[in-house]
């Protein structure tokens, strides 16, 4: 992370625009305060990736929130299945925000974000070829890349950067549940309980439909046990293997199999953009 921070500091003065990639399911939790600090007054395009996994009504609220918060910020939501549209919208947003130096007609943009938020997928979409390694694990990108796009834009892709300490424990649980923090570095049981409690409280209909539950259990432990019973996660004697049930819940949330869900709302979580 120290190397990623240094690369961003060195490259920032030459950029016209910062493209900050956020997870549409948790735009506040996935917004690194260090990036906000490092970009200063640079114009910024907030790209809400994975929007096909997020609650569309709440994504609309986030887009409005970001554009109300600062004059030099535009926000767009993207999916992985509309690549041409993504390229056009990002080029348009960067062009609208960029203050180009004399003699240049296209923008220079830096793509930043936390690990596993969709930066590499976006880079490949913009470049129209596979030049950035994509994976479902955090910290796939290891070094800086500079790419000239077909439209003349020059973009730089940097390794994902986390901040030294996540002050809000609930934000940390959201990041872990969504996959931005490696599973080996999290308290898996607590993350599963957080996720079960959240989806039980906010998206009960989707959960009951996915796991064929007729009545929602009264707490997170009960939901995990019910998922385990429904999916055959049973140990000797018929006891539910709660860890296997937790694996199912976390995987199916991350992949959108339960349904489109958002973990936070701007009217409850996000302070005004600086």
C-alpha positions, 0 to 999 in steps of 0.5 A: 500500500505504501508503494501504491500511495507513492505512485499516486502522489508522483502521477497526480500532478500530470492528471486532468481527472481522477476516475475513482472506482467504487463498489455500487453496493457500498459506495461510502465504505469503498471510498478511500479517504486517502484517495480523497486527500491525495486528489485534492481539488482535481476533478473526479468521476465517481464510477459505481461498478458492480451496479448490476449487483446493487439495489437500483433505487439506492444506486440512483440515490448515490449518484444524486448524492455525489453530484450534489456534494461537489461542483467538480464531481460527476458520478456514473453507474456501470455494469460489465455487459454494456462496454461500449456505453461505459466507454462513451459515458466515461469519455464524456464525463472526463471531457466535461471535467478536464481542464486541458493544457494548450495543445491537447484535445483529450484528457489524462485520467488516473484510475484509482480505488480500493482492491477488488472494486472493479478497477481492472475490469474497467481498464480492460473495458476502456482499452478494449482488450485484456491488459489488466489481470482480473480476479475475484481476490483483492490486490490483483493489480501489482503495478502501475500501467499507462494505456492510450485509448482509441479515443486518444485519452491516456489512462493510468491504472494503479494498484488498489490502495487501502487506508492504514486503519478502517475507523468505522467497524461497520464499514469494515464488515461491509467491505469484508462481506462484499469481498474487498478484504481477503478472507484470510484477513477477516473474522469469518464468523463475525462477517457472516453474522453481520451479512445474515443480520443485514439481509434478514432485516433489509431484504427478507423477501429476496432471502426467503425466495432464494433459500425457500424459507416460509418464515424468516428466523428471528436472528442471524444465527437462526438464518444461517442455520436455516440456510444450512438445513435447506442446502444440506450442510449437515454434520453427524447427528444432523447438526448444521455446519454453520461455517458451510452455511456462511460460505453459501451466504457470503458467496451468493451475496457477492455474486448476486445470486440472492438478488440485487442488494445495497449495504448502505444508503447515502441518507444514512451513511455518507457525510458531504463530499469534500 
